[in-house]
Amino acid sequence: MKITDVRVRKLSDEGKMRGIVSVTFDDAFVVHDIKIIEGQSGLFIAMPSRKINETEFRDIAHPINSEMRSELQDKILEAYEVAKERAEAEEEESMAKEPAVD
């Protein structure tokens, strides 16, 4: 199964969540709402989950082995960095276009 598309749907600077992505596999199957989280040792991904009770959550979809998790996380974080750089460049460009205030 190959990852054929990663779409960063949301970027955030607030809290620990840095983004939300959708990943397409084999141009035929998509998983939405994978979160990019800022942890103590860097960024990691959190798979979509459902609340079981007051304190427990269970993943709805997740990789079965560490190789797939690693590949998935690497591709997602790569797409996140590209989207973040693009957003920063667009912000700088829009600020450069604004007229100077005296």
Beta strands, then each sheet from edge to edge (+ up, - down):
strand 1: 3-11
strand 2: 17-25
strand 3: 29-39
strand 4: 42-46
strand 5: 49-51
strand 6: 57-59
sheet 1: 1+ 2- 3+ 4-
sheet 2: 5+ 6-
end
